[in-house]
Amino acid sequence: MVSTVVGQKCPRCARQSTRARGYPGSLLLLRAFGAGLAVAAVGALVLLKVGLFGGILLAAGYGFLVGEAVRQAAASGSTPGSERSRPRRW
């Protein structure tokens, strides 16, 4: 038995995944980086077309959209709770 934070576990159950230890896979990092870069590039083009009259609120919304895109790209398919399109089975 192995002593863990939540109690005693067998060695197989006590092993943590690399993501739980804070080391995401390279594919996950590339997907999140690519999504952030794509949304940031499109947002920059929109800002150039519209103009910079929005000020701080426009910049805050822009940052939120880029962050949300990165979060969605990093979470898609990685955890059971991230699949929102599937109905729950009771």
Backbone torsions as a table, in degrees:
resi	resn	phi	psi	omega
1	MET	NA	148.8	-178.9
2	VAL	-118.4	134.3	178.6
3	SER	-81.9	123.4	177.8
4	THR	-122.2	179.9	-179.6
5	VAL	-64.1	-34.0	-176.9
6	VAL	-97.2	7.1	178.2
7	GLY	126.5	-164.9	-178.6
8	GLN	-83.5	135.9	178.0
9	LYS	-138.6	159.6	173.9
10	CYS	-71.7	158.7	-177.3
11	PRO	-58.5	-36.2	-179.8
12	ARG	-68.0	-41.5	-179.0
13	CYS	-76.0	-23.5	-177.3
14	ALA	-80.0	-16.1	179.6
15	ARG	-66.1	136.8	177.2
16	GLN	-100.7	148.9	175.6
17	SER	-72.5	164.6	179.2
18	THR	-65.1	-33.4	177.4
19	ARG	-67.8	-35.6	179.0
20	ALA	-68.2	-29.0	177.4
21	ARG	-83.4	-5.4	177.2
22	GLY	97.3	16.4	178.8
23	TYR	-118.3	86.6	179.8
24	PRO	-70.2	156.2	179.3
25	GLY	-69.4	159.9	-177.7
26	SER	-67.3	-33.3	177.9
27	LEU	-64.1	-40.8	178.3
28	LEU	-63.9	-43.1	179.1
29	LEU	-64.7	-41.9	179.2
30	LEU	-65.5	-39.9	179.5
31	ARG	-64.9	-43.3	179.8
32	ALA	-67.8	-42.0	179.2
33	PHE	-64.5	-42.7	179.5
34	GLY	-63.7	-40.8	178.7
35	ALA	-65.7	-42.8	178.8
36	GLY	-64.4	-41.5	179.9
37	LEU	-66.2	-41.3	180.0
38	ALA	-64.9	-46.1	-179.6
39	VAL	-67.5	-37.3	178.6
40	ALA	-65.8	-39.7	179.8
41	ALA	-66.6	-44.6	178.9
42	VAL	-64.8	-41.6	178.2
43	GLY	-64.0	-36.8	177.9
44	ALA	-66.0	-39.8	177.2
45	LEU	-64.3	-40.3	178.2
46	VAL	-64.3	-42.1	178.5
47	LEU	-62.8	-37.1	178.4
48	LEU	-68.1	-36.8	179.3
49	LYS	-72.0	-42.7	-177.0
50	VAL	-76.2	-38.5	-175.2
51	GLY	108.7	168.3	-175.6
52	LEU	-101.1	35.9	-177.5
53	PHE	-83.2	-12.6	-177.4
54	GLY	-71.9	-28.2	177.3
55	GLY	73.1	-142.7	-171.8
56	ILE	-68.8	-34.1	-179.5
57	LEU	-68.0	-39.6	177.3
58	LEU	-65.5	-40.4	178.4
59	ALA	-66.4	-38.1	178.7
60	ALA	-66.6	-42.5	176.8
61	GLY	-64.2	-39.1	178.2
62	TYR	-62.6	-45.6	178.1
63	GLY	-63.7	-38.4	177.4
64	PHE	-63.2	-43.4	180.0
65	LEU	-63.6	-40.7	178.2
66	VAL	-65.7	-44.4	178.5
67	GLY	-62.9	-39.9	178.4
68	GLU	-65.5	-38.3	178.2
69	ALA	-64.9	-41.4	178.0
70	VAL	-65.7	-42.3	-179.9
71	ARG	-63.1	-43.8	179.8
72	GLN	-66.0	-39.8	179.7
73	ALA	-67.6	-37.0	-179.4
74	ALA	-75.0	-28.5	-175.7
75	ALA	-92.7	-14.2	-174.2
76	SER	-68.4	116.7	176.5
77	GLY	77.7	5.9	-176.5
78	SER	-93.9	-28.3	-179.6
79	THR	-131.9	153.8	179.4
80	PRO	-62.3	-30.4	-178.8
81	GLY	-76.2	-12.6	-176.7
82	SER	-82.8	-9.1	-179.8
83	GLU	-88.4	85.4	-175.2
84	ARG	-79.7	-18.3	-177.3
85	SER	-77.7	-20.9	179.4
86	ARG	-80.8	134.4	174.9
87	PRO	-74.9	150.6	178.0
88	ARG	-75.3	142.9	173.9
89	ARG	-101.8	125.1	-179.2
90	TRP	-94.7	NA	NA
